[in-house]
Amino acid sequence: MRNQLQSALAVSALLLSTVPSANAQDTNQWYNQYGSRSSLMGGAVVGGVRDTSAGVYNPGALGFVENESLSVSANAYGISKITLENGSGTGEDLESQSIKAVPTLVSGIHRFEDDSVHTFGYTLLARIDASQNYTGRTDRFQDVIQEIPGDEEFTGQVSADQSIREYWLGGSYAYRLSDNISLGTTLFGAIRQQKATDSYFVRAIYDEAGLTTVTSTNSFEY
């Protein structure tokens, strides 16, 4: 038993030493839960998870999952509302409302022998699937051109669109040392697509013949 523990710790240390450095992503809060138990408990399942979603939260716990199984978490839908204070100017907020699908999880485990201490797992999940659309417009008489006396007929519009999709595919391995101790690891690969476009339009009419217009559009995709 002691030799098995020492061997397992040595293997774990070797695996950790081979992990390269990675830059942090822009979304570091896990606001979605994966698996039936995690969804009901708000993600508080790291120590007690006993289904195949352990490949995401605690791969060592895969060693305690009794039966080989395939788990599929069906889509649920929710309403997302985001407000940007002063997004189009002082006192002018921008809002985005959308109906989104809660990401799906597909996971399972396999053992080559019924009483094997080795457990292999796989996980496919939609980590992020979100989009926002903001549009704001203002029409008023206001002195926006200080060089010209009096108020101008001012029109301003701003819009921003963004979508992010990220999918993870992972392979897990767990080694059960005893009825109470199991070690595991999961290696994930990710595919990410992100698009964003922002634009604004400004127009000021200061007399019958005077007109000033400014437009701009920026976009990126990767």
C-alpha positions, 0 to 999 in steps of 0.5 A: 500500500505504501509503495503504491502511494509513493508511486502514485505521488511520484507520477503526479509530481512528474505530470505536474512538472511537464505542464507548460505555463499558460496565460489566463483567459478573459473569463475566469468566473465559472458562472455555469454548472455542469452535471445534474448534481452540480446544477442543483447545488450551485457548483458546490460538488468538488469534494462530493461529486460521484458522477461522470461530471467529476472529470470537470470538477475533481477527476480523482473522484472518477475512481469512486464512480461505481458503474460505467455510464454516459451522462448527457446534460440536456439544454436549459434556457435562461434570460440574460440581461446586461446593463452598461451604465453610461454606455452611450454618454452620461446618463445614457445606459446601454442594455442587452437582453437575450435568451441563451442556452445553458451549456451542454455536458457529455461525459462518461467513464470506462474500465477495462476490468470490472474491479480495475483501480484504473478509470478512464474518462472523457468530457465534452462541454460547451464552456461559453456560448454567449452573445450581446447586442447593445444599441443606443440613440439620442436626438436632441437640441444641444450646444455640441459645437462650441465654436458655433453659437447656439444649439445644434440639432444633434443625433448620436447613435452607438452600437456594439455586438459581441459573440463568444463560443468556446468548447472543451474536450477532455480526457481523464484518468483516475487511480484508486489507491483505496476506498477513500483515496483516489488520484486523477487528472484531466487534460483539456483542449479548447476551441474558441471563436470570438467576434466583436463589432462596435460603431458610432454615428454622430451628426450635428446640424447647425444651420440650414446649410451646415452639417457635421457628420462623424462615423466609425466602425471597428471589428475583429474576429478570431 
